[in-house]
Amino acid sequence: MPEFDVVPFRLGAPTPQPKNPKLSKFYGQVAEMILGKAVVQAEFPQRVFEVVKSKEADKNPVRIYERLCQALAKISPAAELAILDLSQWTGAIPMIGSIPGKAFMHIAHAIGASITDWPEARILAVLLPKLPEPEDQAYRQLSTYIRQDRVILFSDDMETTYSREPNIPYGSTLLHVLDNPLEMLKRKLIIRRGWYARGLDDVTSSYARHFFDGSNCGRELERLLATTLRDPQLHPDLVVYHSAGSTWLKGPLSTVCRDHDLKCYEYEEGSQETELPGQVESAEGKRVLLVVPVVDTGATACRVAERLEELLQPAEVQVLAALSTVGRKERMGKRTICQGAGRSAEYFLRVRQEDVHSEDDACDPVRIGTSISRIDQGDDGRLSTYEFWDLVKTAGLKDEDDVPHWRPALGKVPNLPRMLDTYGCWLATKIWAGVARIVRQLSQDTVFVCPGGEQGAGKLAHHLEVATEAQVVRIPRDLVDAVAEQAIAPSATWNAASAWCQRLLPATSPSVVLFDEFVRSGKTMKAMRDILEARDIPILGSCCLVDFSPDEPKPNFHCLYAWNRRSHLPGD
């Protein structure tokens, strides 16, 4: 079996060699994604890691060059791929934001000097906190190797230089294998776009465009809440939960309070507020923690905290929010919510809200009578006409890329990849909900299959993996195209050494749902269907974001929006 190796080098890490078994699994998955086949890691139990500590790197950065050259020389001669881990998520380097320019220059020089002695077919994958800019001197030093994909850069924010497979699921693998509840909360959070009314006494003064839904983040919220409640500076005597209509935090909070033997009470303004003092045994002189899903302007949290002080007479009411729309820090921050009273709230994650005043010309509920969105509205797995074009207005248009050989480009199309950047988890959960309505057997064992190497399909695949924990397999685009053009037989695409084949050929074949960014001619879907049917793999149905040929019959098919594109978009 082909080998890969991990470069025995650490920059500023507290320990010279990671002991986390999850890392070995992660490195193996990265190697399989790049090489496209099953691999085994080279074993050197006695090999010593070359380490450059932070202070040493600052004072004498040439040490980085010297020790990295020594480490690169230790790679197994049989390794087809080597992984140089300089990622923050894996703990290979400290959380410093990015690798300083001087340090990265020495890293680039060491790679350039060492790779000339390597076998020409060997690939070096470099895992970084951030990708350097193409105009950076260090990037230019490696540019020839990067263009050839002999050196492939990956970043913690899920970008890559890999030209053959720009949508390789590196980010999904990193999230699932490694242990970072804050990062998972950020990636899994569902952001719904709509018109959510604000105001007092039934008078709407403005609208929020986003509703933040953490209903699929239960595990992450439980861990963050547990860590926070153990903080000796917070350490409440009892907890009060205020939902303001968002119920997704109630379950995780109840679980954590039960595990920590903390009393947790629910409080809603109006009918329940007079009942609370009778439910609470005694709060006088105690520390009360008010927990809310989101703090936006802070007015509601401030008002509730003041009311709790009146009702319960505690020594102190502190406020904790899972999310905040304001704050200097993106993660684990603190913000003011009552200017006059000097009250503040701690939060896990800062999110971005859009506000539109009711008198603004862009306020569609007032201007054209658009329906006001409800927090508790059900999900039928589709986008309304208004929702779709509102998203298109936000994301913009682009020239169609990733065009199959057998049809002309569509010209200007909605920029679905950009749409997925912000609303990917929302759209992914809609896809899941819609498919579940037509496929009764849908379960976590179902495998979603898409063409590889496409920007839109790749981003949708990532969000399906993250938001719904779906299993996704990407069939290489060149094989799909070859079958669609009848250049090869579907059965000829199967190769037992290919990683995608191994995912689809366990002892018991999985049931499959096909998906793509959008459907036009249907040839891509048919080619993937032919490939799977060549091995008798059962196909439950298919789905996409946008169907450009809704008049064509498609059994067991679901799309978020159907558009019979007879008219041209601006710029066509």
C-alpha positions in Angstrom: 0.0 0.0 0.0 1.3 3.5 -0.8 3.0 5.4 2.1 2.8 8.9 3.4 4.9 10.5 6.0 4.7 13.4 8.5 7.6 15.8 8.5 9.1 15.5 12.0 9.2 19.3 12.7 7.5 21.6 15.2 7.6 25.3 15.4 7.0 26.8 18.9 5.0 23.8 20.0 5.2 22.9 23.7 5.8 19.2 22.9 8.0 17.9 20.2 5.7 15.1 19.0 1.9 14.9 19.1 0.4 12.0 21.1 -3.2 12.6 19.9 -4.4 9.5 17.9 -6.9 11.8 16.2 -4.0 13.5 14.4 -2.8 10.3 12.8 -6.3 9.7 11.5 -6.5 13.2 10.2 -3.1 13.0 8.5 -4.2 9.7 6.8 -7.4 11.3 5.6 -5.6 14.3 4.1 -3.2 11.9 2.4 -6.0 9.9 0.9 -7.8 13.0 -0.3 -4.7 14.2 -2.2 -3.5 10.9 -3.6 -7.0 9.6 -4.2 -6.2 6.1 -2.8 -5.8 4.3 0.4 -2.5 4.9 2.1 -0.5 3.9 5.2 1.6 6.1 7.4 5.4 5.4 7.5 6.4 4.3 11.0 9.6 5.5 12.7 9.1 5.0 16.5 12.5 6.3 17.4 12.6 9.3 15.1 13.3 12.6 16.9 11.3 15.7 16.0 13.2 18.8 15.1 11.8 21.6 17.3 12.3 25.4 17.1 10.8 27.0 20.2 9.1 30.4 19.9 11.8 32.5 21.6 14.5 30.8 19.5 12.5 31.4 16.3 12.1 35.1 17.2 15.8 35.7 18.1 17.4 33.5 15.5 14.9 32.6 12.7 17.7 30.9 10.6 17.3 28.0 13.0 13.9 27.4 11.3 15.7 26.9 8.0 18.4 24.6 9.5 16.1 22.3 11.5 13.3 22.1 8.8 16.0 21.0 6.3 17.1 18.3 8.7 13.5 17.2 9.2 12.6 17.1 5.5 15.7 14.9 5.0 14.2 12.3 7.4 11.2 11.6 5.2 10.7 7.9 4.3 12.2 7.2 0.9 9.1 5.3 -0.1 6.6 8.1 0.9 4.6 9.4 -2.0 3.3 12.3 0.1 4.8 14.2 3.1 2.7 16.4 5.4 4.3 19.4 7.1 2.0 20.5 9.9 2.1 24.1 10.8 -1.6 24.4 11.7 -2.9 26.1 14.8 -6.0 23.8 15.0 -3.9 20.7 15.3 -1.7 22.3 18.0 1.4 22.1 15.8 2.1 25.8 16.4 0.8 28.2 19.1 -2.3 30.3 18.5 -0.4 33.3 17.1 -2.7 34.3 14.3 -0.3 33.6 11.5 3.3 32.6 10.9 5.5 35.8 10.9 6.9 36.8 7.5 10.5 36.2 8.4 9.7 32.7 9.8 7.7 31.8 6.7 10.5 33.0 4.4 12.9 30.5 6.1 10.3 27.8 5.8 9.9 28.5 2.1 13.7 28.5 1.6 14.0 25.2 3.4 11.3 23.6 1.3 12.8 24.9 -1.9 16.3 23.6 -1.0 15.0 20.2 0.1 12.5 19.4 -2.5 15.1 19.4 -5.3 16.5 16.2 -3.8 13.1 14.4 -3.6 11.6 12.1 -6.1 9.8 14.2 -8.7 6.4 12.5 -8.0 6.5 13.2 -4.3 4.1 15.8 -3.0 4.5 18.1 0.0 1.3 19.2 1.8 1.8 22.2 4.1 -0.9 22.9 6.7 -0.9 26.6 7.7 -3.0 29.0 9.8 -3.5 31.2 6.8 -2.4 31.1 3.1 0.2 33.7 2.3 -0.7 36.2 -0.4 0.5 35.4 -3.9 2.6 38.5 -4.0 4.4 37.6 -0.7 8.1 36.8 -1.3 7.8 33.4 0.5 4.9 32.5 -1.8 6.8 33.5 -4.9 9.7 31.4 -3.7 7.5 28.3 -3.9 5.2 29.4 -6.8 6.6 27.0 -9.4 6.1 24.0 -7.1 2.6 25.3 -6.1 1.6 25.6 -9.8 2.7 22.1 -10.4 0.9 20.8 -7.2 4.2 19.5 -5.9 3.7 21.8 -2.9 0.0 22.1 -1.8 -0.9 24.7 0.8 -3.9 24.3 3.1 -5.2 26.8 5.7 -7.1 26.6 8.9 -9.8 28.7 7.3 -10.3 26.0 4.7 -8.5 27.5 1.7 -6.1 25.6 -0.6 -3.8 26.1 -3.5 -4.6 22.6 -4.9 -5.5 23.2 -8.5 -6.6 19.6 -9.4 -9.2 19.5 -6.6 -9.8 23.0 -5.3 -12.8 21.7 -3.3 -11.1 18.9 -1.5 -12.9 18.4 1.8 -10.0 19.4 4.0 -12.1 21.7 6.2 -14.7 19.1 6.9 -12.1 16.6 7.8 -10.3 19.0 10.1 -13.5 20.0 11.9 -14.7 16.4 12.4 -11.4 14.9 13.5 -10.1 17.6 15.8 -11.7 18.9 18.9 -12.7 22.6 18.8 -16.3 23.3 20.0 -16.0 27.0 19.3 -15.0 26.5 15.7 -17.7 23.8 15.3 -20.3 26.2 16.7 -19.2 28.9 14.2 -19.3 26.4 11.2 -22.5 24.6 12.2 -24.6 27.6 13.1 -27.6 28.0 10.8 -28.1 31.6 9.6 -31.6 32.0 8.2 -32.3 35.1 6.0 -35.7 36.7 6.4 -37.5 39.7 7.9 -37.7 39.4 11.6 -39.6 42.2 13.3 -38.3 44.3 16.1 -40.2 46.7 18.4 -42.2 47.2 21.5 -45.9 47.1 22.2 -46.7 45.5 18.7 -45.1 48.5 17.0 -42.4 47.4 14.5 -39.6 49.9 14.4 -37.0 47.8 12.4 -36.3 44.4 11.0 -33.4 42.0 11.6 -32.4 40.1 8.4 -30.9 37.1 10.2 -32.2 34.6 12.7 -29.4 32.6 14.3 -30.3 28.9 14.9 -28.1 26.7 17.0 -30.4 23.7 17.0 -27.8 21.4 15.4 -25.0 22.6 17.8 -26.1 20.8 20.9 -22.9 19.0 21.7 -20.8 22.1 21.1 -23.1 24.3 23.3 -23.0 21.7 26.1 -19.2 21.7 26.2 -19.0 25.5 26.1 -21.6 25.9 28.8 -20.0 23.3 31.0 -16.6 25.0 30.8 -18.2 28.4 31.5 -20.2 27.2 34.5 -17.0 25.7 36.0 -15.3 29.2 35.8 -14.8 30.3 39.5 -15.3 33.9 38.5 -18.8 33.1 37.3 -19.9 30.1 39.4 -23.6 30.9 39.8 -25.8 29.6 42.6 -28.8 29.2 40.2 -29.5 29.7 36.5 -32.4 31.5 34.8 -33.0 30.9 31.1 -34.8 33.4 28.9 -35.5 32.3 25.3 -37.0 35.4 23.7 -38.6 32.9 21.3 -35.4 31.0 20.5 -35.6 27.5 22.1 -32.4 25.9 20.7 -30.3 26.7 23.8 -32.8 25.3 26.4 -31.9 21.6 25.9 -28.1 22.0 26.2 -28.4 24.3 29.2 -30.8 22.0 31.0 -28.4 19.0 30.5 -25.4 21.0 31.8 -27.2 22.3 34.8 -28.4 18.8 35.7 -24.9 17.5 35.4 -23.6 20.2 37.6 -26.4 20.0 40.2 -27.5 23.5 39.4 -31.1 24.7 39.6 -32.3 26.0 36.2 -35.5 28.0 35.8 -37.1 29.3 32.7 -38.4 32.9 32.7 -40.5 34.7 30.0 -41.7 38.2 30.3 -45.5 38.5 30.9 -47.4 35.6 32.3 -44.5 33.7 33.9 -42.7 36.6 35.6 -45.0 36.6 38.7 -44.7 32.8 39.0 -40.9 32.8 39.2 -40.4 33.9 42.9 -42.7 31.0 44.0 -40.7 28.5 42.0 -37.3 29.6 43.2 -36.5 28.3 46.7 -34.4 31.3 47.8 -32.3 33.6 45.6 -31.8 36.4 48.1 -28.1 37.2 48.4 -27.1 34.6 45.8 -25.5 34.8 42.4 -27.9 34.4 39.5 -26.8 33.7 35.9 -29.2 34.8 33.2 -28.6 32.8 30.1 -29.9 33.8 26.7 -29.3 32.5 23.1 -28.5 35.8 21.5 -27.7 39.4 22.7 -28.3 41.9 20.0 -29.0 45.5 21.1 -28.9 44.2 24.7 -32.2 46.0 25.6 -34.1 42.7 26.3 -31.3 41.1 28.3 -30.9 44.3 30.3 -34.6 44.6 31.0 -34.9 40.9 32.1 -31.8 41.2 34.3 -33.3 44.2 36.1 -36.6 42.5 36.5 -34.9 39.4 38.0 -33.2 41.7 40.5 -36.6 43.1 41.5 -38.3 39.7 41.7 -35.6 37.6 43.3 -33.4 40.0 45.3 -30.1 38.3 44.4 -26.7 39.6 45.3 -25.8 39.7 41.6 -27.3 38.9 38.1 -24.7 38.1 35.5 -25.6 37.6 31.8 -24.2 34.9 29.5 -25.2 34.7 25.8 -24.3 32.0 23.3 -24.1 34.6 20.5 -23.6 38.4 20.4 -24.0 40.8 17.4 -21.6 43.2 19.1 -18.2 42.8 20.7 -14.5 43.4 20.1 -13.5 39.8 20.3 -15.0 37.2 17.9 -14.8 34.4 20.5 -15.3 34.3 24.2 -15.8 38.0 24.6 -17.5 40.5 26.9 -19.7 43.4 25.9 -21.8 46.2 27.5 -25.5 45.8 27.4 -26.8 48.6 29.7 -24.7 51.7 29.3 -26.2 53.5 32.3 -26.2 50.5 34.7 -22.8 49.4 33.6 -24.1 45.8 33.0 -22.2 43.5 30.7 -22.7 40.1 29.1 -20.2 37.4 28.3 -20.7 35.5 25.0 -19.2 32.6 23.1 -19.3 33.8 19.5 -19.8 37.1 17.8 -22.1 37.0 14.8 -23.1 39.6 12.2 -26.6 41.0 12.0 -28.2 43.2 9.4 -30.8 45.8 10.5 -33.3 47.6 8.2 -35.4 50.4 9.6 -39.1 50.3 8.8 -38.9 53.7 7.1 -35.9 52.6 4.9 -36.6 52.3 1.2 -35.0 48.8 1.3 -37.6 47.6 3.9 -39.6 45.2 1.7 -42.3 44.3 4.3 -43.4 48.0 4.2 -42.5 48.7 0.6 -44.0 45.7 -1.2 -45.7 43.8 1.6 -43.2 40.9 2.0 -44.3 38.5 4.7 -42.7 38.9 8.1 -40.6 35.8 9.0 -41.5 33.7 12.0 -38.8 32.1 14.2 -40.9 29.0 14.6 -41.9 28.5 11.0 -41.6 25.0 9.7 -39.2 23.9 6.9 -40.6 22.2 3.8 -37.1 22.0 2.2 -37.7 24.7 -0.4 -37.0 28.4 -1.0 -39.9 30.7 -1.8 -39.5 32.8 -4.9 -38.8 35.9 -2.7 -36.3 34.0 -0.6 -34.4 32.8 -3.6 -34.1 36.1 -5.3 -33.4 37.9 -2.0 -30.4 35.5 -1.7 -29.4 36.1 -5.3 -29.5 39.9 -4.6 -27.2 39.4 -1.7 -24.7 37.0 -3.4 -24.8 38.5 -6.9 -24.3 36.9 -10.3 -21.3 35.3 -11.9 -20.3 33.7 -15.2 -21.0 30.0 -15.1 -17.7 28.1 -14.6 -17.2 24.3 -14.2 -19.1 24.0 -17.5 -19.5 20.4 -18.8 -18.0 19.8 -22.3 -21.3 18.7 -23.7 -23.3 22.0 -23.4 -22.6 25.7 -23.8 -22.3 27.9 -20.7 -25.5 29.4 -19.3 -24.0 32.9 -19.2 -24.7 34.7 -16.0 -26.0 32.5 -13.2 -26.6 33.2 -9.5 -23.4 33.1 -7.5 -24.3 30.0 -5.5 -20.8 29.4 -4.0 -20.9 32.9 -2.5 -24.4 32.3 -1.3 -23.2 29.1 0.4 -20.4 30.9 2.2 -22.9 32.6 4.5 -26.0 30.6 4.2 -24.6 27.1 3.5 -25.8 25.4 6.7 -29.3 26.8 6.3 -29.4 25.6 2.6 -27.9 22.2 3.6 -30.5 21.6 6.3 -33.2 22.6 3.8 -31.8 20.0 1.3 -31.9 17.3 4.1 -35.4 18.3 5.1 -36.6 18.2 1.4 -34.9 14.9 0.6 -36.4 13.4 3.8 -39.9 14.2 2.5 -39.4 12.1 -0.6 -37.0 9.5 0.7 -38.5 7.7 3.6 -35.4 5.6 4.3 -33.1 8.7 4.7 -30.8 8.2 7.7 -27.2 9.1 8.8 -26.1 5.9 7.1 -27.2 7.3 3.7 -24.3 8.5 1.6 -24.6 11.7 -0.5 -22.7 11.5 -3.7 -21.6 14.5 -5.9 -19.1 15.3 -8.7 -15.7 16.3 -7.3 -13.8 19.4 -8.4 -16.8 21.8 -8.7 -16.9 24.9 -6.5 -20.6 25.0 -5.8 -21.0 21.2 -5.3 -17.9 21.2 -3.2 -19.2 23.9 -0.8 -22.6 22.3 -0.6 -20.9 19.0 0.2 -18.9 20.6 3.0 -22.0 22.1 4.6 -23.9 18.9 4.4 -21.1 17.2 6.2 -20.9 19.9 8.9 -24.5 20.9 9.4 -26.3 17.5 9.0 -23.3 15.2 9.6 -24.1 13.5 6.3 -21.6 11.2 4.7 -20.4 12.6 1.4 -18.4 10.9 -1.4 -17.1 12.9 -4.3 -16.6 11.0 -7.6 -13.7 12.6 -9.6 -15.1 15.0 -12.2 -13.0 13.6 -15.0 -14.6 10.1 -14.5 -18.1 11.6 -14.5 -17.4 13.5 -17.7 -15.9 10.5 -19.4 -19.0 8.4 -18.6 -21.3 11.3 -19.7 -19.5 11.5 -23.0 -19.5 7.7 -23.4 -15.7 7.7 -23.5 -15.5 4.9 -21.0 -18.0 2.4 -19.6 -19.4 3.1 -16.1 -17.9 -0.1 -14.8 -14.4 1.0 -15.9 -14.4 3.9 -13.4 -14.2 1.5 -10.4 -10.8 1.0 -8.9 -10.4 -0.9 -5.7 -7.4 1.3 -4.7 -9.4 4.6 -5.1 -10.5 6.2 -1.9 -14.0 7.1 -3.3 -14.6 3.5 -4.4 -13.7 2.2 -1.0 -16.2 4.5 0.7 -18.9 3.1 -1.6 -18.0 -0.6 -1.5 -18.2 -1.8 2.1 -19.4 -5.3 2.9 -23.0 -4.0 2.6 -23.5 -1.4 -0.1 -24.9 1.8 1.2 -28.0 3.6 0.0 -27.2 6.7 -1.9 -28.6 10.2 -2.7 -27.1 12.0 -5.7 -26.6 15.8 -5.6 -25.1 18.7 -7.5 -25.1 22.5 -7.4 -27.7 22.8 -10.1 -29.2 20.7 -12.9 -29.5 21.7 -16.5 -29.2 18.9 -19.0 -29.2 16.2 -16.4 -26.1 14.4 -17.9 -24.0 14.8 -14.8 -26.7 13.2 -12.6 -27.2 10.4 -15.2 -23.5 9.7 -15.4 -23.2 9.4 -11.6 -26.3 7.2 -11.6 -24.7 4.9 -14.3 -21.5 4.6 -12.3 -23.3 3.5 -9.1 -25.7 1.2 -10.9 -22.7 -0.5 -12.5 -22.0 -1.9 -9.0 -25.7 -2.3 -8.0 -25.6 0.4 -5.4 -29.1 1.4 -4.6 -30.0 5.1 -5.3 -32.8 6.5 -3.2 -33.1 9.8 -5.1 -31.3 13.0 -6.2 -31.3 16.7 -5.3 -29.8 20.1 -6.1 -30.0 23.7 -5.1 -31.5 25.0 -8.4 -33.2 23.1 -11.2 -32.9 24.9 -14.5 -35.0 22.3 -16.3 -38.1 21.8 -14.1 -40.1 20.5 -17.1 -38.0 17.4 -17.4 -39.3 14.4 -15.4 -37.1 13.5 -12.5 -38.3 10.7 -10.2 -37.5 11.0 -6.4 -35.9 14.4 -7.1 -35.8 17.5 -4.8 -34.5 21.0 -5.4 -34.6 24.2 -3.3 -35.8 26.3 -6.2 -37.0 25.5 -9.7 -36.5 28.0 -12.5 -37.3 27.5 -16.1 -34.6 29.9 -17.3 -36.2 31.2 -20.6 -35.1 34.9 -19.9 -31.6 36.2 -19.6 -30.1 37.7 -16.5 -28.4 41.1 -16.6 -25.0 40.8 -18.4 -25.9 37.8 -20.5 
